[in-house]
Amino acid sequence: MKNLTDLAVKIFADGADKAGIQALYQNPLIRGLTTNPTLMRKAGIVDFESFAKDILQFVTAKPISFEVFADDFPGMKRQALKVGRWQDNVFVKIPITNTKRESSLDLVRELAGEGVKLNITAILTLEQVRGVAAALNPAVPAVVSVFAGRIADTGCDPVALMRESKQLLGGQPKAELLWASVREVINIQQANDCGCDIVTVPHDILNKAIKMWGMDLADLSLDQVKLFANDASAAGYTLSPGRGSGASLCERHPTGA
């Protein structure tokens, strides 16, 4: 496809950089936003609630996900209920398990039953998708975030799993399948082609996609050649005369010498 706007999949910006969030929120290409505690820590965020409420001052018309950070289920529930009340466009991220590998599905079922918009995150297996599909509330919007990029990191092609995940969510009319942990621009196309509803893209890859999507490959080839040439010139690279320069081989070794 020539333009990112031609894609059926919705592109969400994934990050915790306030300036980046503001700029991408204004871009009509971006249909929503996500973040997580790891991205927030990398961005230097020290006050979760203040950061989130600051972002919500201008992110008002597009969905945005904030993740709970408690590791016990009562704590997750308290946080989820509070975060979910901040604004109508907020989705609450719940990890599929806690750090003890205890399933979060009972909590998902409770919160969905109370009408909380959820984003179930860190999913990597079909069994997990199947469990989430059974726990969600068909009347409440939800996002099911499968970490396709993490799956690919293990050497497995995630496309077949994502297609099957979409089928497993067929009984949840308000649940959307999200391709998470994008590693390169082609993942956006893959997410679109296998029927995902959403793809979350880090800010740096988004900027690359916006700049390069649909570029003519011959023009791109020429740009690369020019880059090599300019850098070689700027560096002042030269080759010293070698032994093979000057006289020919016959002249250097005349017959009978």
Secondary structure by P-SEA (a helix, b strand, c coil): ccccccccbbbbbbcccaaaaaaaaaccccccccccaaaaaaaccccaaaaaaaaacccccbbbbbbbccccaaaaaaaaaaaaaccccbbbbbcccccccccaaaaaaaaaaacccccccccccaaaaaaaaacccccbbbbbbbaaaaaaaacccaaaaaaaaaaaacccccbbbbbccccccaaaaaaaaacccbbbbcaaaaaaaaacccccaaaaaaaaaaaaaaaaaaacccccccccccccccccccccc
